[in-house]
């Protein structure tokens, strides 16, 4: 059930973002990636484990850096980060013991991440949004 909800929610969010043109902004999918990566740290706080919070925050920082780099260079990096986070969901329980993670979360997040990555890849491949950052304004 969690897998199906993840798939449906990712498709619904992706399509709504396209309809509303939210995904025309370069920051949309990098922001989604950062938020997705932050949930495991939230679960560590809920599970009252400082050690786990440090581990989860460290892993989350990797995805934050990937999202920021992808925003500044190519959204294909963000596609990769979303897909890798989905794979991470498969092995998360074996890699990090986080008592705050709901039992259904890894399956849900796996589905959401992979579908979001595929949807963004479709947007980029179809030319609906540009992958390259182009010139960014300087301060």
Long-range contacts (C-beta under 8 A, 24 or more apart in sequence): 1-104, 2-104, 2-105, 2-107, 2-108, 2-111, 3-107, 3-108, 3-110, 3-111, 4-111, 5-108, 5-111, 6-107, 6-108, 6-109, 6-110, 6-111, 6-112, 6-115, 7-111, 7-112, 7-115, 9-112, 10-111, 10-112, 10-113, 10-114, 10-115, 10-116, 10-119, 11-115, 11-119, 13-116, 14-115, 14-116, 14-119, 14-120, 18-123, 18-128, 23-120, 23-123, 23-129, 24-129, 26-71, 26-75, 26-133, 27-71, 29-70, 29-75, 29-78, 29-82, 29-116, 29-120, 30-67, 30-68, 30-70, 30-71, 30-75, 30-78, 31-67, 32-82, 32-116, 33-63, 33-66, 33-67, 33-70, 33-78, 33-81, 33-82, 33-85, 34-63, 34-64, 34-67, 36-63, 36-82, 36-85, 36-109, 36-112, 36-113, 36-116, 37-62, 37-63, 37-64, 37-67, 37-85, 39-105, 39-109, 40-92, 40-96, 40-98, 40-101, 42-100, 43-98, 43-100, 43-101, 43-102, 43-105, 44-98, 44-100, 45-100, 46-100, 47-98, 47-99, 47-100, 47-101, 48-99, 48-100, 49-98, 49-99, 49-100, 52-96, 52-97, 52-98, 52-99, 52-100, 55-96, 56-96, 56-98, 59-88, 59-96, 71-133, 72-133, 72-136, 73-132, 73-133, 74-131, 74-132, 74-133, 75-120, 75-124, 75-129, 75-130, 75-131, 76-121, 76-124, 76-131, 78-120, 79-117, 79-120, 79-121, 79-124, 80-117, 82-113, 82-114, 82-116, 82-117, 82-120, 83-113, 83-114, 83-117, 85-109, 85-113, 86-110, 86-111, 86-112, 86-113, 86-114, 86-117, 89-113
